[in-house]
């Protein structure tokens, strides 16, 4: 398994995801969205796995202005703007190769083991 966890250090669900993999002895790479963000290729891979950008957007984000802007842009521009503002993503985004989840999803991760 090649697990990547995209999230923020302050996110409770991101911490729970890290703990889930640590408790099972599964190695993972933590990527802080505030520091590094997602690359275009990583975003495309996650979007294919979760069914599109809308599944990644967090309706409870504090960045409501950016979220509203993203929703009104053309599909091509939406992804670009989302990459510029990773604070609009729900966390954690957990990626295992071509598979990915958004949010805390231990029932899915268990199937990956």
N, C-alpha and C positions, 0 to 999 in steps of 0.2 A: 504494500500500500504506500502511496505517496500522498499523504494528507497535507493540505494547506488550509489554514484557518485565517480568514480575512475578517478582522474586527477591530475593536478599539480596546484599549486597556481598561477603560471605565465601564465597558458594557458587561452587565451581569451575565447575560447569555453567552457571551464570548468566553468569560471565565469558566462557566459551566462546561462549555465545549472542550476547553483545554483540560479541565479536570477529568472529563469523560475519557479522553484518549490517554492521559497520563496514568489513570487508574488501571487501564488495560495494557499498559506497556507498549502502546502504539506511538511510534515516532511521528512527529508532525512539525511543520514549519508555520510559525505565527507571523502574519504580516499585518502590521498596524496600518489601517486605512488612513489615519490622519497623517502618518509619516510618509508612507510609500504609495498607497492607493493600489488600484488594479491597473494592469497593463491592458491595452486594447485586446490582445489575444486572450488574456485571462477572462476579460469581460465577455467576449464572444463565446468562449467555452462554457462559462456559467450560464449565459443566456440560453444557449441550446439545451442545457441540462434542466433548467428550471422553467422553461416555457416563455421566456421574454422578459423585457425590462420591467413591466408592471409588477411581476412577482418579486423583484429586487427592491422596489421602492418602499420606504417605510412611511406609512401615512401619519405616524406619530412623531416624525422627526421634528427637531427644533428648527430646522432649516426649511420652514414652510414656503418661504419666498422662492427658493431655488426649486423646490419640488413642484410648485405651481407652474413655474417657468418651463421646467422640463416636460410637464404634461401637455403644454400647449405648443411645443415645437414639433417640427416634422420628424418622422422616425429616424432619419439619418442624424439630425442635429441632437435628438434626445440623448443618444448614447454618448456623443461627444461631451455634452453638458454634464451628464451624470459622471463621466470620468473626471471632470474638473471639480465636481462637488461630491466626493464619496460619502459625505455625511448624510446623504439622502438614502443610502442603502440600509436595509435591515441587516442586522448582524446576529450571529456570525454567518459568514458565507463559508461553508466547508466544502472543499473540492478534493476529489479523489480521482485523478485522471480525467476522464470524460464525464464523470458523474459529479453532481453538486447538490447541496441543500442550502436553504436560506432559513435562518433561525435555529433554535435548539431542536434537533431531530434525532435523538438517540435510537429510535426504532429503525430509522433508515441506516444509520451508521453501523448498527449491529449486523445488518445484512452484508456490509462491506468486509467484515472480519473474516 
